[in-house]
Amino acid sequence: MVDIQIVPHELVQRISHSHGRLLKLLDGLDDRRASMDSALPGWTRGHVLKHLADNARAFERQARFALHGRRVDMYDGGQRMRDLSIDQGASHPLAQLREELEHAQRSLEEVWNLLTAEDWHRPVRFRNATVLDTALARWREAEIHAVDLAAGYRPCGWSLQFALHALDFLAARVPAGTRLVLRATDHDVDQVLGAGATVEVSGAVRDLAAWMAGRRPDGRLHTTAPELPELGPWPPDPAD
């Protein structure tokens, strides 16, 4: 695993930058393009935008309750209400989706900016983890779904620190019985994940992260196997 030092206030700045990029990507869209397919199967761009807004509110909810020593579900009403909200809101006009996303992101950042060093380590229901872990999760949501919008942002735009964080988080996707060796060709980064038969995959570090995230890399990956291994599911939230 790669040792990545995360400083909360620096992380919030990075996420704020990611939030701003999401809004900027919408400048090239209109209602028609917002209703078109995203890079996520079965979701339009509107679905992605509605999910991003709901997700920001969910993480704000985690932080606010944590400040009072309470742990609550990610979404009020659980997974069913999460899915219903996305399905019902995906067809809203782009201006409404943008306003909702902007407000949700701003409110989340405002809560985070109130936190003390100790508050970041308060427990939350999400992943049975901490408020800091919710910020890392929001970073993943904002960066990966920015790619899913298919509006001009690609994994090659990810920062090196984000790509390394994604590789660490997604290590659980290595299939059972496989010792996966990831070798970056553009940075001094090697990772050995899992145990079993060795398969090596090499390429640019951002392309490796994109592949591990289930997204199309910008460049070519090379493997010692006949083809790239089939990865397991996204790491589940153990609190579910």
Long-range contacts (C-beta under 8 A, 24 or more apart in sequence): 1-168, 1-171, 1-191, 2-164, 2-167, 2-168, 2-189, 2-191, 4-161, 4-164, 4-165, 4-168, 6-132, 6-136, 6-165, 8-112, 8-115, 8-117, 8-120, 8-132, 8-135, 11-132, 11-135, 11-136, 11-139, 12-109, 12-112, 12-113, 12-135, 14-139, 14-159, 14-161, 14-162, 15-109, 15-135, 15-138, 15-139, 15-142, 16-109, 18-139, 18-142, 18-143, 18-146, 19-105, 19-109, 19-142, 21-142, 21-146, 21-153, 22-52, 22-101, 22-105, 22-142, 22-145, 22-146, 22-149, 23-98, 23-101, 23-102, 23-105, 25-146, 25-149, 25-151, 25-152, 25-153, 26-94, 26-98, 26-151, 28-151, 28-152, 29-94, 29-151, 30-94, 31-93, 31-94, 34-94, 34-97, 35-91, 37-150, 38-148, 38-149, 38-150, 39-147, 39-148, 39-149, 39-150, 39-215, 39-216, 40-148, 43-90, 43-148, 44-90, 45-149, 45-150, 45-151, 46-89, 46-90, 46-91, 46-92, 46-94, 46-97, 47-86, 47-87, 47-90, 48-145, 48-148, 48-149, 49-90, 49-97, 49-98, 49-101, 49-149, 50-85, 50-86, 50-89, 50-90, 50-92, 50-97, 50-100, 51-86, 51-145, 52-101, 52-104, 52-141, 52-142, 52-145, 53-89, 53-97, 53-100, 53-101, 53-103, 53-104, 53-105, 54-82, 54-85, 54-86, 54-89, 54-104, 55-138, 55-141, 56-101, 56-104, 56-105, 56-107, 56-108, 56-138, 57-104, 57-107, 57-108, 58-82, 59-108, 59-126, 59-134, 59-135, 59-137, 59-138, 60-104, 60-107, 60-108, 60-111, 62-124, 62-125, 62-126, 62-131, 62-134, 63-108, 63-111, 63-112, 63-115, 63-124, 63-131, 63-134, 64-111, 65-124, 66-119, 66-122, 66-123, 66-124, 66-131, 67-115, 67-119, 67-122, 69-122, 71-123, 71-124, 71-125, 72-125, 73-125, 74-125, 74-126, 74-237, 79-240, 108-138, 125-239, 126-237, 126-239, 127-237, 127-238, 127-239, 128-238, 128-239, 136-165, 136-169, 139-165, 140-165, 140-166, 140-169, 144-213, 144-215, 147-210, 147-215, 148-215, 154-218, 155-206, 155-207, 155-209, 155-210, 155-213, 155-215, 155-217, 155-218, 156-204, 156-206, 156-218, 156-219, 158-206, 158-209, 158-210, 160-187, 160-205, 160-206, 162-209, 163-205, 163-206, 163-208, 163-209, 164-189, 164-205, 164-209, 166-209, 166-212, 166-213, 167-191, 167-205, 167-208, 167-209, 167-212, 169-235, 170-209, 170-212, 170-213, 170-234, 170-235, 172-232, 172-235, 173-212, 173-231, 173-232, 173-233, 173-234, 173-235, 174-229, 174-231, 174-232, 175-229, 175-230, 175-231, 175-232, 176-232, 178-229, 180-229, 182-208, 182-212, 184-208, 198-224, 199-223, 199-224, 199-225, 199-229, 200-224, 201-228, 201-229
